[in-house]
Amino acid sequence: MPSLPHASSLERLRESNRRAITSLLAVEGPMSRADLVRGTGLSRTTVSSLVGELIGTGQVVETADRGRPHKGGSGRPPLLVALAAPTGGVAGVDIGHRHVRVAVADRRGVVLAERTEPMDVDENGVAVLDRAARLVEQMATETLAAVGMCVPAPLDRRSARVRTGILPGWRELSPAEELHRRLGVPVFADNDANLGALAELGHGAARGATDVVYVKVASGLGAGIVLGGRLHRGASGIAGELGHVQVGEDGQVCRCGNRGCLETLVSAPRLLDLLQPAYDEQLSVARVLELDAAGDAGVRRVLSDAGRAVGRALADLCNNLNPELVVVGGSLGASASLDEAIRGSVERYAQPDTAAALRVVPGSLGDRAEVVGAVSLAIARVAV
């Protein structure tokens, strides 16, 4: 006869289940118990019991607001539960290739202050971290519980260091450790595509979805993958490096060190270089988006070609993951020509059942996605 699980094992399992509930509430905000059952995969009885415990310890509260009946059903809407909002806020730090953006928020994710400063990031890791720390200190009006940090490069999941030559001035730096040393509070870092995915999942175009691919098309190309409502980072933390799919063995040398990567064809700098000879004015991403919206034939052609190339690679990824949603973000994510071409390419090259099950939509958070994701990361880590 098999032995019963030891009491300590049961308590570890229960604690793990409590963390699953608080993590989901941190990302999604107020939810009904039924939504928690669907989001965590736990039984209704287990969720009811654990929510009762969390309310008893003050970690979770019932809100005065009520949700909608599931799937449009009738009856009294369910009460929602939410994380309690204890003292101590959080901050999100978004390190882009050309800027540092900081947002300070409360534990519910309400942004209280936000500031962006231009800066050449790639070659100046130490100086950038110093600037980010000063901004956080200047903007925070209370003690911070945690800081989430966005880095525009893959982070090794085991060492927490920048893995590749994409940021030459950050080699051997552990961004979270370095910022923690400057601020004296816990700092949690992730790459830009992952945090863009987290932001759109909790606050944007992917809200309510559980299987999502977020594609960031900007100075580089990357993807954040959400499976079962959770970020999927992979064994070493580099899942979703869509930009480094090889599309030509004899192509240009990529900043990752390989040749013929998709990113060398579709990144914003590459597209600006292609377009510039045909225009008398100095082009920028913002200007290209204006021309695209105005129907400029040359801009639309280049962006559509880029979208088809991205969509072709995405189709293979979607065949493997079967997501319900692809969200296109980044500085070029607002381009209608790019989005339409990505959608058409995915529909053409993905398996018919795969294509029929998903939608391709633009992100709704624009260039704020990464800082919102950094705030969400900080909240989620504090909650567990």
C-alpha positions in Angstrom: 0.0 0.0 0.0 1.6 3.4 -1.0 2.5 5.7 1.8 0.7 9.0 2.3 2.6 12.2 1.5 4.5 13.6 4.4 2.9 16.6 6.1 5.8 18.9 5.1 5.4 17.9 1.4 1.7 18.8 1.5 2.5 22.1 3.1 5.1 22.8 0.4 2.5 22.0 -2.3 0.0 24.2 -0.6 2.5 27.1 -0.4 3.3 26.6 -4.1 -0.4 26.8 -4.9 -0.7 30.0 -2.8 2.1 31.6 -4.8 0.3 30.6 -8.0 -2.8 32.5 -6.9 -0.9 35.6 -5.8 1.3 35.6 -8.9 -1.8 35.5 -11.1 -3.5 38.3 -9.2 -0.3 40.4 -9.4 -0.3 40.1 -13.2 -4.1 40.2 -13.9 -5.4 42.4 -11.2 -8.8 41.6 -9.5 -10.3 38.3 -10.5 -13.2 36.1 -9.5 -12.6 32.7 -7.9 -13.8 31.0 -11.0 -11.2 33.0 -13.1 -8.5 31.9 -10.6 -9.6 28.2 -11.1 -9.2 28.6 -14.9 -6.0 30.6 -14.6 -4.1 28.4 -12.2 -5.6 25.0 -13.1 -6.3 24.3 -9.5 -9.6 22.8 -8.4 -12.5 25.0 -7.3 -12.2 23.6 -3.7 -8.5 24.3 -3.5 -8.8 27.8 -4.8 -11.7 28.6 -2.4 -9.7 27.2 0.6 -6.5 29.1 -0.3 -8.3 32.4 -1.1 -9.9 32.1 2.4 -6.4 31.6 4.0 -5.0 34.6 2.0 -7.8 36.8 3.1 -7.3 35.7 6.6 -3.6 36.7 6.5 -4.3 40.0 4.9 -2.5 39.2 1.6 -5.7 39.2 -0.4 -8.9 41.2 -0.1 -12.4 41.0 -1.6 -13.2 44.1 -3.6 -16.5 46.0 -3.7 -16.6 45.6 -7.5 -18.1 42.6 -9.0 -17.2 40.8 -12.2 -19.3 39.6 -15.1 -20.9 36.2 -15.1 -18.7 33.7 -17.0 -19.4 33.5 -20.7 -22.2 36.0 -20.5 -24.3 33.9 -18.1 -27.1 35.3 -16.1 -27.3 35.6 -12.3 -25.5 37.8 -9.7 -22.0 38.7 -10.8 -19.2 37.1 -8.7 -17.2 39.0 -6.1 -13.6 39.8 -7.1 -10.5 39.2 -5.0 -7.3 41.3 -5.3 -3.9 41.5 -3.7 -3.9 43.8 -0.7 -1.9 47.0 -1.3 0.6 47.2 1.6 3.0 50.0 2.1 6.0 50.3 -0.1 5.8 50.9 -3.8 7.7 49.5 -6.8 9.6 50.9 -9.7 10.0 49.8 -13.3 13.2 50.6 -15.2 13.2 50.3 -19.0 16.7 50.3 -20.6 16.3 50.8 -24.4 19.1 51.1 -26.9 18.6 54.9 -26.9 16.8 55.8 -23.7 16.3 55.1 -20.0 12.7 55.2 -18.8 11.6 54.9 -15.1 8.2 54.6 -13.7 7.3 54.5 -10.0 4.0 52.8 -9.0 2.0 51.5 -6.1 1.6 47.8 -5.4 -1.5 47.7 -7.5 0.4 48.8 -10.6 -0.9 52.4 -10.7 1.9 54.6 -12.1 2.5 57.6 -9.9 5.4 59.2 -11.8 7.3 58.4 -15.0 10.3 60.0 -16.7 12.3 59.2 -19.9 15.8 60.4 -20.7 17.7 59.9 -23.9 21.0 58.1 -23.6 23.4 55.9 -25.7 22.9 52.7 -23.8 24.8 50.0 -25.7 28.4 51.1 -24.9 27.9 52.5 -21.4 26.5 49.9 -19.1 27.9 51.4 -15.8 26.9 54.9 -16.7 23.4 53.8 -17.7 23.0 51.9 -14.4 24.2 55.0 -12.5 21.6 57.2 -14.3 18.8 54.7 -13.8 19.6 54.5 -10.1 19.5 58.3 -9.7 16.2 58.6 -11.5 14.6 56.0 -9.3 15.9 57.7 -6.1 14.7 61.1 -7.4 11.2 59.9 -8.2 10.4 57.5 -5.4 8.6 59.2 -2.5 8.5 56.2 -0.3 10.6 53.1 0.4 10.4 50.7 -2.5 9.7 47.0 -2.1 11.2 46.0 -5.4 12.4 47.1 -8.8 11.7 45.4 -12.2 14.2 46.1 -14.9 14.0 45.7 -18.7 17.2 45.0 -20.7 17.3 45.0 -24.5 19.3 41.8 -24.8 19.0 38.1 -23.7 19.8 37.4 -20.1 21.3 34.1 -19.1 18.8 32.6 -16.8 21.5 30.9 -14.7 24.0 33.7 -14.3 21.6 36.7 -14.8 24.3 38.2 -17.1 23.9 39.7 -20.5 24.6 36.8 -22.8 25.7 38.2 -26.2 27.5 41.0 -27.9 24.3 42.9 -28.5 25.2 45.3 -25.7 29.0 45.6 -26.0 29.3 47.8 -22.9 27.5 45.4 -20.7 29.6 42.3 -21.1 30.0 40.3 -17.9 27.6 42.7 -16.1 24.6 41.4 -14.1 22.1 44.2 -14.5 19.9 43.3 -11.6 22.8 42.8 -9.2 24.4 46.0 -10.3 21.2 48.1 -9.8 20.5 46.3 -6.5 24.0 47.4 -5.3 23.2 51.0 -6.1 19.6 51.1 -4.7 19.7 48.6 -1.8 16.3 47.0 -2.8 15.6 43.7 -4.6 15.9 44.1 -8.4 14.5 41.6 -11.0 15.5 41.8 -14.6 14.3 40.3 -17.9 14.6 41.1 -21.6 12.4 43.6 -23.4 10.3 41.2 -25.4 9.4 39.1 -22.3 8.4 42.2 -20.4 6.5 43.6 -23.4 4.6 40.3 -23.4 3.9 40.6 -19.7 2.6 44.1 -20.0 0.3 43.3 -23.0 -1.0 40.2 -21.1 -1.9 42.1 -18.0 -2.8 45.6 -19.2 -3.0 45.6 -23.0 -4.1 43.8 -26.2 -3.5 40.3 -24.8 -5.6 40.7 -21.6 -7.6 37.6 -21.0 -5.6 35.4 -23.3 -3.4 32.5 -22.1 -1.3 31.5 -25.1 0.3 34.5 -26.7 3.4 35.4 -28.8 4.4 39.1 -28.4 6.7 40.2 -31.3 8.8 43.3 -30.8 9.9 45.0 -34.0 12.2 47.8 -33.2 16.0 48.3 -33.3 16.0 44.5 -33.1 13.5 41.7 -33.4 12.5 39.5 -30.5 9.5 37.6 -29.2 8.1 37.0 -25.7 6.2 33.7 -25.3 3.3 33.2 -22.9 2.0 29.6 -22.5 -0.8 28.8 -20.1 -0.8 32.4 -18.9 2.8 32.3 -17.9 6.0 33.6 -19.5 8.1 30.9 -21.1 11.7 31.7 -20.9 13.3 28.4 -21.8 16.1 26.4 -20.1 18.7 29.2 -20.3 16.4 32.2 -20.6 16.6 32.9 -24.4 13.3 31.4 -25.7 11.8 33.7 -28.3 14.9 34.9 -30.1 13.0 35.2 -33.3 15.4 37.8 -34.8 18.2 35.3 -34.8 16.4 32.7 -37.0 18.8 32.2 -39.9 17.2 33.1 -43.2 20.3 33.1 -45.4 23.7 31.4 -44.9 25.5 34.1 -46.9 23.6 37.1 -45.4 25.0 40.0 -43.4 26.8 39.4 -40.2 24.4 40.0 -37.3 25.3 41.7 -34.0 24.9 38.3 -32.4 27.9 37.0 -34.4 26.0 34.8 -36.7 25.2 35.4 -40.4 21.9 35.8 -42.2 19.7 36.4 -39.2 16.2 37.7 -39.8 17.0 40.8 -37.7 19.5 41.9 -40.3 16.7 42.3 -42.8 13.8 43.7 -40.7 15.2 45.9 -37.9 14.3 49.5 -37.8 17.8 50.8 -38.6 18.0 48.4 -41.6 14.6 49.6 -43.0 15.6 53.3 -42.5 18.8 52.6 -44.5 16.8 51.0 -47.3 14.4 53.9 -47.5 16.7 56.9 -47.0 18.1 57.2 -50.5 14.6 57.8 -51.9 13.8 60.7 -49.7 15.2 64.2 -49.4 14.4 64.5 -45.7 16.1 62.7 -42.9 14.0 59.8 -42.0 13.2 58.5 -38.5 10.9 55.7 -37.3 8.3 58.3 -36.3 8.4 59.9 -39.8 8.2 56.5 -41.5 5.1 55.7 -39.5 3.6 59.0 -40.6 4.4 58.2 -44.3 2.9 54.8 -43.9 -0.3 56.2 -42.5 -0.4 58.7 -45.3 -0.2 55.9 -47.9 3.4 56.5 -49.2 4.0 53.7 -51.7 7.8 53.3 -51.0 7.3 53.1 -47.3 4.4 50.7 -47.6 6.4 48.4 -49.9 9.4 48.2 -47.6 7.3 47.7 -44.4 5.2 45.1 -46.2 8.3 43.1 -47.3 9.6 43.2 -43.7 6.2 42.1 -42.4 6.1 39.1 -44.8 9.6 38.0 -43.7 8.6 38.3 -40.0 5.3 36.4 -40.6 7.1 33.6 -42.4 9.3 32.9 -39.3 6.3 33.4 -37.0 4.3 30.8 -38.9 6.8 28.1 -38.0 6.7 29.2 -34.3 2.9 29.2 -34.3 2.8 25.7 -35.8 4.8 24.6 -32.8 3.1 26.6 -30.1 -0.5 26.9 -31.4 -1.1 30.3 -29.8 -4.4 32.1 -29.8 -2.9 35.6 -30.3 0.1 37.3 -31.8 0.6 40.8 -30.6 2.9 43.1 -32.6 4.7 45.7 -30.6 7.9 47.8 -30.6 8.5 51.1 -32.4 7.3 49.7 -35.7 4.4 47.8 -34.2 2.0 50.6 -35.0 2.5 50.3 -38.7 -0.6 49.1 -40.5 1.4 47.9 -43.5 3.7 45.8 -41.3 0.9 44.3 -39.2 -1.2 43.4 -42.3 1.8 41.7 -44.0 2.6 39.7 -40.9 -1.0 38.6 -40.6 -1.1 37.6 -44.3 2.2 35.7 -44.1 1.2 33.8 -41.0 -2.1 32.8 -42.6 -0.3 31.7 -45.7 2.5 29.6 -44.2 1.0 28.3 -40.9 -1.0 25.1 -40.8 -4.7 25.9 -41.6 -5.9 24.9 -38.2 -3.2 26.9 -36.5 -3.9 30.0 -38.5 -7.7 29.7 -37.9 -7.2 29.5 -34.2 -5.2 32.8 -33.8 -5.5 36.5 -34.3 -2.7 39.0 -35.2 -3.2 42.3 -33.5 -1.1 45.5 -32.8 -0.1 46.1 -29.2 -2.0 48.7 -27.3 0.7 50.0 -25.0 3.1 51.4 -27.6 6.6 52.3 -26.4 5.4 52.1 -22.7 5.0 48.3 -22.9 8.4 47.5 -21.5 8.3 49.9 -18.5 4.7 48.6 -17.7 6.1 45.1 -17.9 8.9 46.0 -15.6 6.5 47.3 -13.0 4.4 44.1 -13.4 7.5 42.0 -12.9 8.4 43.8 -9.6 4.8 43.4 -8.3 4.7 39.7 -9.2 8.0 39.0 -7.5 7.0 40.9 -4.3 3.7 39.0 -4.3 5.5 35.6 -4.1 
